């Protein structure tokens, strides 16, 4: 699968501070788009992690 | 079970306007391609005159046209809230944002995997790459 992104994907940032620094350099409109992508990705990932934890507890 | 998808429309202030849940064919070569065909001719305007085709008067108008375009019969397509804690059964999430400069920004996630973000013309290249 080829991935294309106008903005760097969340996984490209090793530390939260790096992500924040990048976001703060964007103009307000660009920052909204970038942070929407971050929100969508992190919500999905955190939900999947919580589902995995539930599975581990039930096993 | 079909490939389930959400298509979420946001305005420029990242307010969620609508979420369209589709029960089947949510994969890139299915709904992803159909979404491209819907979005590609559309021009976002702020005010309009009658008689011109393929216009959407802001994010709310685009969201209404999205539903009108995809909903054909009972079932299959539903309007439902897009929850921040995602339903595990949603395979693909397509995020469509009308930006303050009246351009359309598209994002695609497959589960937690961020596959794409960019303009509609960039989205066309992305979908072309998976066909």
Backbone of each chain as ProteinMPNN parsed JSONL, in Angstrom:
{"seq_chain_A": "XXXXXXXXXXXXXXXXXXXXXXXXXXXXXXXXXXXXXXXXXXXXXXXXXXXXXXXXXXX", "coords_chain_A": {"N_chain_A": [[0.848, -1.2, 0.0], [0.661, 2.097, -0.987], [1.309, 5.041, 0.74], [0.13, 8.336, 1.01], [0.732, 11.637, 2.005], [-0.131, 14.94, 2.756], [0.65, 16.14, 5.027], [3.045, 15.188, 7.592], [2.691, 11.866, 8.856], [1.38, 10.707, 12.017], [2.932, 8.677, 13.068], [5.456, 9.292, 12.26], [6.597, 10.947, 14.093], [8.7, 10.893, 16.818], [8.56, 11.766, 19.404], [6.056, 13.345, 21.459], [6.513, 16.091, 21.741], [7.889, 16.802, 19.439], [5.908, 16.561, 17.533], [4.159, 18.534, 18.411], [5.772, 20.787, 18.099], [6.04, 20.819, 15.314], [3.365, 21.231, 14.561], [2.907, 23.759, 15.609], [4.281, 25.364, 13.898], [2.767, 25.6, 11.677], [0.321, 27.414, 9.696], [-2.833, 28.709, 11.001], [-5.068, 27.442, 9.677], [-3.91, 25.281, 8.327], [-2.892, 23.958, 10.512], [-5.218, 23.085, 11.783], [-6.101, 21.112, 9.986], [-3.984, 19.301, 10.081], [-4.036, 18.587, 12.819], [-6.537, 17.428, 12.968], [-6.097, 15.085, 11.547], [-4.253, 13.919, 13.28], [-5.857, 13.58, 15.528], [-7.819, 11.774, 14.557], [-6.224, 9.549, 14.006], [-4.956, 8.963, 16.476], [-7.152, 8.491, 18.131], [-8.181, 6.18, 16.994], [-6.031, 4.4, 17.303], [-5.693, 4.374, 20.109], [-8.141, 3.319, 20.837], [-7.997, 0.774, 19.722], [-5.896, -0.279, 21.196], [-7.063, -0.346, 23.735], [-9.026, -2.23, 23.281], [-7.436, -4.464, 22.807], [-6.299, -4.726, 25.326], [-8.572, -5.393, 26.795], [-9.113, -7.882, 25.679], [-6.838, -9.272, 26.533], [-7.256, -9.316, 29.286], [-9.512, -10.892, 29.481], [-8.579, -13.314, 28.719]], "CA_chain_A": [[0.0, 0.0, 0.0], [1.376, 3.375, -1.019], [0.654, 6.058, 1.567], [0.425, 9.699, 0.595], [0.263, 12.596, 2.997], [0.27, 16.337, 2.647], [1.316, 16.385, 6.301], [3.666, 13.959, 8.111], [1.804, 11.045, 9.663], [1.695, 10.712, 13.452], [3.973, 7.68, 13.353], [6.772, 9.856, 11.921], [7.106, 11.727, 15.219], [9.144, 9.981, 17.887], [8.164, 12.337, 20.698], [4.924, 14.272, 21.348], [6.988, 17.465, 21.599], [8.218, 17.005, 18.013], [4.63, 16.762, 16.839], [3.652, 19.845, 18.815], [6.628, 21.803, 17.464], [5.674, 20.867, 13.889], [2.017, 21.82, 14.453], [2.964, 25.186, 15.944], [4.882, 26.11, 12.784], [1.783, 25.688, 10.594], [-0.67, 28.481, 9.819], [-3.977, 28.163, 11.743], [-5.91, 26.538, 8.88], [-3.133, 24.047, 8.105], [-2.773, 23.287, 11.807], [-6.484, 22.387, 12.032], [-6.137, 19.888, 9.165], [-2.984, 18.384, 10.63], [-4.475, 18.079, 14.124], [-7.667, 16.519, 12.727], [-5.472, 13.802, 11.211], [-3.669, 13.374, 14.514], [-6.974, 13.15, 16.384], [-8.426, 10.563, 13.992], [-5.283, 8.433, 14.136], [-4.703, 8.597, 17.871], [-8.38, 7.895, 18.665], [-8.273, 4.807, 16.486], [-4.978, 3.573, 17.895], [-5.952, 4.174, 21.538], [-9.286, 2.417, 20.964], [-7.544, -0.6, 19.424], [-5.083, -0.72, 22.34], [-7.956, -0.683, 24.851], [-9.673, -3.5, 22.923], [-6.428, -5.514, 23.033], [-6.177, -4.914, 26.777], [-9.768, -6.124, 27.23], [-8.921, -9.277, 25.262], [-5.814, -9.867, 27.403], [-7.841, -9.546, 30.608], [-10.501, -11.97, 29.421], [-7.909, -14.601, 28.438]], "C_chain_A": [[0.88, 1.244, 0.0], [0.605, 4.372, -0.164], [1.082, 7.435, 1.082], [-0.084, 10.658, 1.645], [0.769, 13.986, 2.716], [1.07, 16.719, 3.905], [2.001, 15.095, 6.751], [2.659, 13.172, 8.952], [2.304, 11.005, 11.108], [2.878, 9.792, 13.755], [5.379, 8.201, 13.024], [7.401, 10.631, 13.082], [7.464, 10.779, 16.363], [8.673, 10.463, 19.248], [6.981, 13.28, 20.487], [5.368, 15.723, 21.13], [7.338, 17.789, 20.143], [6.953, 17.312, 17.211], [4.084, 18.16, 17.148], [4.449, 20.966, 18.152], [6.266, 21.961, 15.992], [4.344, 21.607, 13.721], [2.065, 23.324, 14.672], [3.592, 26.028, 14.84], [3.887, 26.306, 11.633], [0.874, 26.899, 10.8], [-1.947, 27.877, 10.42], [-4.813, 27.156, 10.954], [-5.209, 25.202, 8.635], [-3.041, 23.247, 9.408], [-4.047, 22.508, 12.128], [-6.538, 21.073, 11.266], [-5.172, 18.84, 9.727], [-3.487, 17.75, 11.928], [-5.703, 17.182, 13.992], [-7.14, 15.126, 12.378], [-4.878, 13.119, 12.432], [-4.775, 12.814, 15.403], [-7.575, 11.845, 15.864], [-7.512, 9.365, 14.234], [-5.143, 8.009, 15.589], [-5.954, 8.01, 18.521], [-8.493, 6.441, 18.251], [-7.274, 3.908, 17.193], [-5.268, 3.32, 19.377], [-7.136, 3.245, 21.745], [-8.852, 0.97, 20.726], [-6.722, -1.15, 20.585], [-5.979, -1.124, 23.505], [-8.698, -1.985, 24.553], [-8.716, -4.673, 23.158], [-6.288, -5.82, 24.52], [-7.361, -5.687, 27.334], [-9.626, -7.605, 26.889], [-7.934, -9.983, 26.185], [-6.402, -10.209, 28.772], [-8.813, -10.723, 30.607], [-9.855, -13.325, 29.165], [-7.22, -15.152, 29.699]], "O_chain_A": [[1.731, 1.421, 0.872], [-0.605, 4.532, -0.323], [2.253, 7.664, 0.781], [-1.206, 10.514, 2.129], [1.957, 14.188, 2.466], [2.019, 17.501, 3.852], [1.588, 14.011, 6.339], [1.862, 13.765, 9.68], [3.481, 11.234, 11.385], [3.718, 10.102, 14.6], [6.374, 7.621, 13.458], [8.594, 10.935, 13.056], [6.644, 9.977, 16.811], [8.416, 9.658, 20.143], [6.902, 13.945, 19.455], [4.702, 16.489, 20.433], [7.113, 18.905, 19.675], [6.932, 18.186, 16.344], [3.61, 18.868, 16.259], [3.884, 21.963, 17.703], [6.191, 23.076, 15.476], [4.206, 22.482, 12.867], [1.354, 24.078, 14.008], [3.46, 27.252, 14.834], [4.142, 27.091, 10.72], [0.678, 27.355, 11.926], [-2.133, 26.661, 10.361], [-5.222, 26.13, 11.498], [-5.822, 24.138, 8.722], [-3.105, 22.018, 9.402], [-3.983, 21.408, 12.676], [-6.96, 20.049, 11.802], [-5.502, 17.658, 9.83], [-3.382, 16.538, 12.119], [-5.899, 16.277, 14.804], [-7.664, 14.117, 12.849], [-4.985, 11.904, 12.597], [-4.652, 11.722, 15.957], [-7.814, 10.918, 16.637], [-7.976, 8.292, 14.621], [-5.207, 6.819, 15.897], [-5.845, 7.127, 19.371], [-8.855, 5.579, 19.051], [-7.608, 2.805, 17.628], [-5.112, 2.197, 19.858], [-7.159, 2.469, 22.701], [-9.28, 0.058, 21.434], [-6.825, -2.328, 20.926], [-5.71, -2.113, 24.188], [-8.972, -2.763, 25.467], [-9.119, -5.731, 23.641], [-6.176, -6.975, 24.933], [-7.206, -6.525, 28.222], [-9.967, -8.473, 27.692], [-8.145, -11.131, 26.577], [-6.092, -11.252, 29.347], [-8.927, -11.453, 31.592], [-10.484, -14.364, 29.362], [-6.61, -16.22, 29.652]]}, "seq_chain_B": "XXXXXXXXXXXXXXXXXXXXXXXXXXXXXXXXXXXXXXXXXXXXXXXXXXXXXXXXXXXXXXXXXXXXXXXXXXXXXXXXXXXXXXXXXXXXXXXXXXXXXXXXXXXXXXXXXXXXXXXXXXXXXXXXXXX", "coords_chain_B": {"N_chain_B": [[-19.496, -10.687, 6.425], [-19.766, -7.263, 5.459], [-17.507, -4.712, 4.138], [-17.136, -2.142, 6.206], [-17.732, 1.369, 6.388], [-17.118, 4.743, 7.433], [-18.012, 7.996, 6.453], [-17.028, 11.081, 7.13], [-17.993, 14.402, 7.394], [-16.553, 17.531, 7.785], [-16.558, 21.003, 8.775], [-14.675, 24.084, 8.175], [-13.876, 24.842, 10.684], [-13.549, 22.532, 11.957], [-15.88, 21.352, 12.869], [-18.1, 18.675, 13.223], [-20.193, 17.865, 10.604], [-21.785, 15.89, 9.407], [-22.062, 12.317, 9.611], [-21.745, 9.63, 7.504], [-22.603, 6.382, 7.499], [-21.656, 3.45, 5.908], [-22.563, 0.24, 5.018], [-21.483, -1.72, 3.377], [-18.85, -2.491, 0.99], [-16.783, -0.677, 1.625], [-14.088, -0.406, 1.087], [-11.074, 0.839, -0.576], [-11.168, 0.641, -3.401], [-13.825, 0.451, -3.747], [-16.018, 2.121, -2.063], [-14.175, 4.171, -1.688], [-13.358, 4.891, -4.287], [-15.839, 5.6, -5.357], [-16.448, 7.765, -3.768], [-14.504, 9.55, -4.618], [-15.399, 9.98, -7.261], [-17.734, 11.313, -6.682], [-16.787, 13.632, -5.346], [-14.964, 14.85, -7.076], [-15.973, 16.529, -9.295], [-17.048, 18.64, -7.885], [-17.42, 22.014, -6.917], [-16.685, 24.177, -4.324], [-18.593, 26.815, -3.116], [-19.377, 30.153, -2.005], [-22.228, 31.284, -1.718], [-24.453, 31.436, -4.535], [-25.638, 31.167, -7.949], [-28.608, 30.099, -9.577], [-28.76, 27.278, -11.799], [-26.202, 26.489, -12.39], [-24.175, 23.634, -12.421], [-22.864, 21.09, -10.173], [-22.063, 22.484, -7.864], [-21.375, 23.244, -4.46], [-22.686, 24.787, -1.717], [-20.909, 25.519, 0.557], [-19.926, 23.568, 3.532], [-22.162, 22.311, 4.713], [-23.983, 22.069, 2.624], [-22.529, 20.437, 0.92], [-22.426, 18.125, 2.512], [-25.136, 17.398, 2.613], [-25.582, 16.866, -0.09], [-23.889, 14.698, -0.384], [-25.194, 12.644, 1.044], [-27.569, 12.529, -0.452], [-26.536, 11.615, -2.839], [-25.514, 9.037, -2.307], [-27.479, 7.534, -0.943], [-29.849, 5.232, -1.746], [-31.873, 3.37, -1.251], [-33.804, 1.43, 1.147], [-31.902, 0.74, 4.093], [-28.337, -0.1, 4.119], [-27.042, 2.534, 3.779], [-26.512, 4.845, 6.347], [-27.201, 7.649, 8.456], [-25.332, 8.477, 11.152], [-23.964, 9.169, 14.432], [-20.494, 9.95, 14.485], [-18.379, 8.469, 16.513], [-15.936, 9.385, 18.974], [-14.523, 7.413, 20.272], [-13.785, 4.754, 18.473], [-15.902, 2.515, 16.659], [-15.105, -0.789, 16.523], [-15.79, -2.273, 14.338], [-15.74, -0.69, 12.089], [-14.16, -0.439, 9.114], [-12.946, 1.335, 7.258], [-12.306, 4.824, 7.359], [-13.321, 7.76, 5.992], [-12.498, 11.047, 5.783], [-13.781, 14.149, 5.181], [-13.12, 17.439, 4.639], [-14.195, 20.751, 4.436], [-12.357, 23.435, 3.697], [-11.232, 26.702, 4.89], [-10.498, 28.151, 2.67], [-12.213, 27.277, 0.785], [-11.468, 24.927, -0.429], [-11.355, 21.323, -0.74], [-10.469, 18.91, 1.593], [-9.219, 15.674, 1.97], [-9.113, 12.73, 3.947], [-7.936, 9.447, 4.706], [-8.375, 6.619, 6.688], [-7.491, 3.345, 7.593], [-8.586, 1.148, 9.833], [-6.42, 1.803, 12.455], [-4.601, 2.901, 10.827], [-3.169, 5.458, 9.102], [-3.729, 6.329, 5.937], [-3.9, 8.217, 3.884], [-3.763, 11.747, 3.226], [-4.875, 14.803, 1.794], [-5.51, 17.016, -1.037], [-8.406, 16.919, -3.284], [-7.505, 16.372, -5.872], [-5.049, 15.198, -5.314], [-6.009, 13.027, -3.925], [-7.193, 11.66, -5.985], [-4.947, 10.752, -7.367], [-3.931, 9.05, -5.435], [-5.995, 7.109, -5.19], [-5.916, 6.205, -7.795], [-3.524, 4.859, -7.682], [-4.113, 2.55, -6.306], [-5.866, 1.137, -7.812]], "CA_chain_B": [[-19.732, -9.293, 6.806], [-19.245, -6.332, 4.468], [-16.461, -3.772, 4.562], [-17.898, -0.998, 6.709], [-16.997, 2.64, 6.335], [-17.708, 6.026, 7.816], [-17.553, 9.189, 5.736], [-17.322, 12.175, 8.061], [-17.798, 15.728, 6.791], [-16.264, 18.597, 8.745], [-16.372, 22.344, 8.22], [-13.313, 24.614, 8.332], [-13.552, 24.933, 12.115], [-13.512, 21.138, 12.401], [-17.161, 20.911, 13.436], [-18.621, 17.558, 12.441], [-21.491, 18.207, 9.996], [-22.543, 14.645, 9.263], [-21.318, 11.08, 9.367], [-22.502, 8.648, 6.72], [-22.123, 5.002, 7.692], [-21.986, 2.561, 4.784], [-22.396, -1.113, 5.547], [-20.762, -2.607, 2.453], [-17.969, -1.937, -0.058], [-16.089, 0.508, 2.145], [-12.674, -0.426, 0.711], [-10.633, 1.956, -1.437], [-11.614, 0.487, -4.793], [-15.286, 0.516, -3.719], [-16.492, 3.437, -1.629], [-13.118, 5.162, -1.906], [-13.449, 5.341, -5.679], [-17.134, 6.266, -5.546], [-16.349, 9.072, -3.109], [-13.726, 10.388, -5.54], [-16.272, 10.374, -8.384], [-18.679, 12.311, -6.155], [-16.126, 14.887, -4.956], [-14.09, 15.433, -8.112], [-16.511, 17.669, -10.055], [-17.707, 19.642, -7.038], [-16.747, 23.271, -6.572], [-17.278, 24.786, -3.132], [-18.83, 28.244, -3.317], [-19.992, 30.877, -0.893], [-23.257, 31.982, -2.475], [-24.534, 30.808, -5.863], [-26.775, 31.475, -8.816], [-29.226, 28.865, -10.051], [-28.48, 26.864, -13.178], [-24.858, 25.934, -12.526], [-24.095, 22.296, -11.839], [-21.691, 20.658, -9.397], [-21.673, 23.443, -6.841], [-21.829, 23.012, -3.09], [-22.647, 26.065, -1.02], [-20.327, 25.271, 1.88], [-19.814, 22.185, 4.022], [-23.489, 21.748, 4.964], [-24.551, 21.723, 1.316], [-21.77, 19.263, 0.453], [-22.848, 16.972, 3.321], [-26.483, 17.013, 2.158], [-25.444, 16.255, -1.425], [-23.248, 13.39, -0.194], [-26.248, 11.695, 1.413], [-28.47, 12.393, -1.604], [-25.82, 10.876, -3.885], [-25.259, 7.635, -1.978], [-28.635, 6.83, -0.388], [-30.752, 4.853, -2.831], [-32.965, 2.488, -0.866], [-33.781, 1.13, 2.572], [-30.676, 0.089, 4.565], [-27.085, 0.154, 3.385], [-26.455, 3.833, 4.14], [-27.158, 5.402, 7.534], [-26.576, 8.796, 9.122], [-25.198, 8.186, 12.581], [-22.837, 9.933, 14.984], [-19.146, 9.39, 14.424], [-17.924, 8.559, 17.901], [-14.487, 9.556, 19.079], [-13.971, 6.078, 20.465], [-14.299, 4.162, 17.246], [-16.464, 1.177, 16.608], [-14.093, -1.691, 15.973], [-16.242, -2.891, 13.084], [-15.572, 0.225, 10.954], [-12.876, -0.756, 8.479], [-12.358, 2.529, 6.627], [-12.887, 6.127, 7.699], [-13.021, 8.807, 5.026], [-12.767, 12.345, 6.408], [-13.874, 15.186, 4.145], [-13.187, 18.743, 5.313], [-14.246, 21.956, 3.594], [-11.433, 24.364, 4.346], [-11.64, 28.105, 4.855], [-10.288, 28.689, 1.316], [-13.209, 26.584, -0.035], [-10.962, 23.689, -1.023], [-11.781, 20.12, -0.024], [-9.36, 18.096, 2.097], [-9.68, 14.295, 2.187], [-8.232, 11.846, 4.716], [-8.388, 8.06, 4.741], [-7.801, 5.73, 7.687], [-7.941, 1.949, 7.619], [-8.384, 0.928, 11.27], [-5.606, 2.887, 13.003], [-3.543, 3.22, 9.878], [-3.421, 6.676, 8.32], [-3.289, 5.978, 4.582], [-3.825, 9.338, 2.945], [-4.456, 13.028, 3.358], [-4.527, 15.76, 0.754], [-6.601, 17.609, -1.815], [-9.152, 15.951, -4.11], [-6.656, 15.944, -6.991], [-4.081, 14.253, -4.742], [-6.784, 11.824, -3.608], [-7.368, 10.953, -7.264], [-3.678, 10.034, -7.629], [-3.851, 7.978, -4.439], [-6.932, 6.041, -5.588], [-5.356, 5.644, -9.038], [-2.426, 3.963, -7.322], [-4.584, 1.274, -5.742], [-6.752, 0.457, -8.775]], "C_chain_B": [[-19.091, -8.354, 5.782], [-18.125, -5.475, 5.028], [-17.134, -2.461, 4.933], [-17.064, 0.277, 6.678], [-17.822, 3.769, 6.928], [-17.154, 7.09, 6.88], [-17.996, 10.381, 6.562], [-17.02, 13.498, 7.376], [-17.612, 16.758, 7.903], [-16.263, 19.95, 8.03], [-14.962, 22.852, 8.569], [-12.889, 24.763, 9.787], [-13.556, 23.564, 12.776], [-14.736, 20.788, 13.265], [-17.672, 19.767, 12.567], [-20.021, 17.911, 11.927], [-22.357, 16.96, 9.901], [-21.575, 13.477, 9.189], [-22.23, 10.123, 8.628], [-21.852, 7.281, 6.902], [-22.589, 4.16, 6.51], [-21.614, 1.146, 5.178], [-21.521, -2.001, 4.658], [-19.81, -1.796, 1.55], [-17.191, -0.7, 0.39], [-14.631, 0.616, 1.735], [-12.359, 0.642, -0.348], [-11.153, 1.856, -2.859], [-13.146, 0.463, -4.896], [-15.73, 1.92, -3.352], [-15.443, 4.524, -1.868], [-13.169, 5.754, -3.298], [-14.755, 6.102, -5.922], [-17.136, 7.654, -4.904], [-15.558, 10.049, -3.983], [-14.617, 10.891, -6.682], [-17.294, 11.42, -7.946], [-17.98, 13.655, -5.945], [-15.457, 15.618, -6.127], [-14.719, 16.622, -8.853], [-17.008, 18.818, -9.192], [-16.81, 20.842, -6.758], [-17.466, 23.861, -5.352], [-17.409, 26.296, -3.374], [-19.411, 28.838, -2.037], [-21.027, 31.813, -1.508], [-23.263, 31.46, -3.901], [-25.692, 31.395, -6.65], [-27.309, 30.167, -9.363], [-28.743, 28.542, -11.47], [-27.073, 26.349, -13.387], [-24.792, 24.595, -11.802], [-22.841, 22.137, -10.989], [-21.166, 21.72, -8.439], [-22.127, 22.928, -5.481], [-21.624, 24.308, -2.325], [-22.181, 25.852, 0.423], [-20.431, 23.824, 2.314], [-21.18, 21.532, 4.241], [-24.154, 21.29, 3.689], [-23.844, 20.487, 0.754], [-22.228, 18.002, 1.198], [-24.218, 16.473, 2.862], [-26.426, 16.337, 0.794], [-24.807, 14.875, -1.338], [-24.312, 12.329, 0.11], [-27.175, 11.447, 0.215], [-27.845, 11.532, -2.698], [-25.775, 9.381, -3.567], [-26.499, 6.87, -1.525], [-29.639, 6.52, -1.489], [-32.001, 4.134, -2.343], [-32.888, 2.252, 0.642], [-32.47, 0.403, 2.929], [-29.441, 0.541, 3.802], [-26.346, 1.394, 3.823], [-27.235, 4.402, 5.322], [-26.431, 6.686, 7.946], [-26.506, 8.451, 10.599], [-23.988, 8.922, 13.129], [-21.521, 9.198, 14.773], [-18.556, 9.577, 15.807], [-16.406, 8.706, 17.954], [-13.818, 8.234, 19.46], [-14.62, 5.217, 19.391], [-14.894, 2.778, 17.468], [-15.461, 0.285, 15.885], [-14.492, -2.222, 14.6], [-16.108, -1.966, 11.874], [-14.186, 0.015, 10.355], [-12.182, 0.5, 7.942], [-13.079, 3.785, 7.112], [-12.383, 7.148, 6.687], [-13.432, 10.14, 5.666], [-12.698, 13.42, 5.329], [-14.059, 16.521, 4.845], [-13.231, 19.852, 4.272], [-13.447, 23.032, 4.315], [-11.878, 25.809, 4.161], [-11.396, 28.751, 3.488], [-11.209, 28.006, 0.293], [-12.629, 25.417, -0.833], [-11.435, 22.513, -0.168], [-10.549, 19.303, 0.337], [-9.912, 16.706, 2.433], [-8.638, 13.55, 3.019], [-8.806, 10.44, 4.685], [-7.625, 7.315, 5.835], [-8.357, 4.327, 7.477], [-7.584, 1.428, 9.008], [-7.521, 2.08, 11.803], [-4.55, 3.384, 12.047], [-3.945, 4.414, 9.016], [-2.863, 6.447, 6.914], [-3.06, 7.192, 3.702], [-4.357, 10.6, 3.582], [-3.967, 13.975, 2.285], [-5.762, 16.287, 0.05], [-7.317, 16.531, -2.636], [-8.293, 15.474, -5.284], [-5.568, 14.975, -6.515], [-4.762, 12.933, -4.381], [-7.002, 10.986, -4.873], [-6.111, 10.145, -7.598], [-3.55, 8.842, -6.687], [-4.756, 6.809, -4.839], [-6.445, 5.389, -6.881], [-4.251, 4.641, -8.762], [-2.868, 2.632, -6.762], [-5.508, 0.522, -6.701], [-5.984, -0.572, -9.59]], "O_chain_B": [[-17.993, -8.625, 5.295], [-17.831, -5.505, 6.223], [-17.645, -1.752, 4.065], [-15.856, 0.258, 6.912], [-19.053, 3.743, 6.921], [-15.967, 7.084, 6.553], [-19.189, 10.66, 6.681], [-15.929, 13.695, 6.841], [-18.412, 16.84, 8.835], [-16.0, 20.028, 6.83], [-14.167, 22.136, 9.178], [-11.698, 24.806, 10.094], [-13.566, 23.453, 14.002], [-14.643, 20.044, 14.241], [-17.681, 19.862, 11.34], [-20.921, 18.215, 12.711], [-23.53, 16.981, 10.275], [-20.428, 13.621, 8.766], [-23.345, 9.839, 9.067], [-20.706, 7.06, 6.51], [-23.769, 4.16, 6.159], [-20.495, 0.882, 5.617], [-20.888, -2.935, 5.15], [-19.961, -0.586, 1.384], [-16.974, 0.219, -0.4], [-13.992, 1.633, 2.008], [-13.256, 1.254, -0.928], [-11.534, 2.862, -3.458], [-13.698, 0.455, -5.996], [-15.812, 2.801, -4.208], [-15.782, 5.657, -2.209], [-13.041, 6.966, -3.475], [-14.769, 7.123, -6.609], [-17.742, 8.592, -5.422], [-15.9, 11.228, -4.075], [-14.592, 12.072, -7.026], [-17.674, 12.297, -8.721], [-18.515, 14.698, -6.32], [-15.399, 16.848, -6.155], [-14.05, 17.641, -9.024], [-17.357, 19.873, -9.721], [-15.634, 20.714, -6.418], [-18.686, 24.022, -5.35], [-16.455, 26.958, -3.783], [-19.862, 28.133, -1.135], [-20.743, 32.979, -1.783], [-22.219, 31.082, -4.432], [-26.594, 32.028, -6.1], [-26.546, 29.228, -9.588], [-28.369, 29.434, -12.232], [-26.767, 25.82, -14.456], [-25.303, 24.457, -10.691], [-21.899, 22.925, -11.07], [-19.958, 21.834, -8.232], [-23.15, 22.251, -5.376], [-20.522, 24.856, -2.293], [-22.954, 25.988, 1.371], [-20.943, 22.969, 1.591], [-21.344, 20.338, 3.987], [-24.812, 20.25, 3.661], [-24.483, 19.602, 0.185], [-22.395, 16.943, 0.593], [-24.434, 15.268, 2.738], [-27.13, 15.358, 0.547], [-25.138, 13.983, -2.119], [-24.324, 11.255, -0.493], [-27.52, 10.306, -0.091], [-28.548, 10.806, -3.4], [-25.974, 8.552, -4.455], [-26.56, 5.655, -1.71], [-30.211, 7.427, -2.092], [-33.068, 4.264, -2.942], [-32.023, 2.8, 1.325], [-31.992, -0.439, 2.168], [-29.495, 1.437, 2.96], [-25.174, 1.334, 4.194], [-28.466, 4.439, 5.303], [-25.213, 6.797, 7.807], [-27.529, 8.162, 11.22], [-23.079, 9.266, 12.373], [-21.455, 7.973, 14.872], [-18.268, 10.698, 16.227], [-15.689, 8.209, 17.085], [-12.697, 7.955, 19.036], [-15.828, 4.984, 19.396], [-14.462, 2.002, 18.321], [-15.032, 0.584, 14.771], [-13.633, -2.58, 13.794], [-16.335, -2.401, 10.745], [-13.17, 0.26, 11.006], [-10.985, 0.698, 8.149], [-14.302, 3.802, 7.254], [-11.18, 7.369, 6.548], [-14.59, 10.321, 6.043], [-11.681, 13.575, 4.652], [-15.04, 16.719, 5.563], [-12.417, 19.891, 3.349], [-13.816, 23.478, 5.402], [-12.782, 26.1, 3.377], [-12.004, 29.773, 3.168], [-11.009, 28.139, -0.915], [-13.235, 24.97, -1.806], [-11.86, 22.688, 0.974], [-9.693, 19.04, -0.509], [-10.942, 16.582, 3.096], [-7.434, 13.717, 2.82], [-10.024, 10.261, 4.641], [-6.397, 7.371, 5.904], [-9.547, 4.151, 7.216], [-6.405, 1.282, 9.327], [-7.88, 3.24, 11.606], [-3.701, 4.197, 12.414], [-4.941, 4.369, 8.294], [-1.647, 6.38, 6.734], [-2.147, 7.209, 2.875], [-5.289, 10.551, 4.385], [-2.795, 13.957, 1.91], [-6.894, 16.047, 0.469], [-6.885, 15.379, -2.676], [-8.346, 14.301, -5.651], [-5.208, 14.042, -7.233], [-4.171, 11.861, -4.513], [-6.992, 9.756, -4.825], [-6.196, 9.004, -8.051], [-3.117, 7.762, -7.09], [-4.327, 5.655, -4.826], [-6.547, 4.173, -7.048], [-4.064, 3.686, -9.517], [-2.09, 1.679, -6.741], [-5.89, -0.615, -6.424], [-6.564, -1.239, -10.446]]}, "name": "protein", "num_of_chains": 2, "seq": "XXXXXXXXXXXXXXXXXXXXXXXXXXXXXXXXXXXXXXXXXXXXXXXXXXXXXXXXXXXXXXXXXXXXXXXXXXXXXXXXXXXXXXXXXXXXXXXXXXXXXXXXXXXXXXXXXXXXXXXXXXXXXXXXXXXXXXXXXXXXXXXXXXXXXXXXXXXXXXXXXXXXXXXXXXXXXXXXXXXXXXXXXXXXXX"}
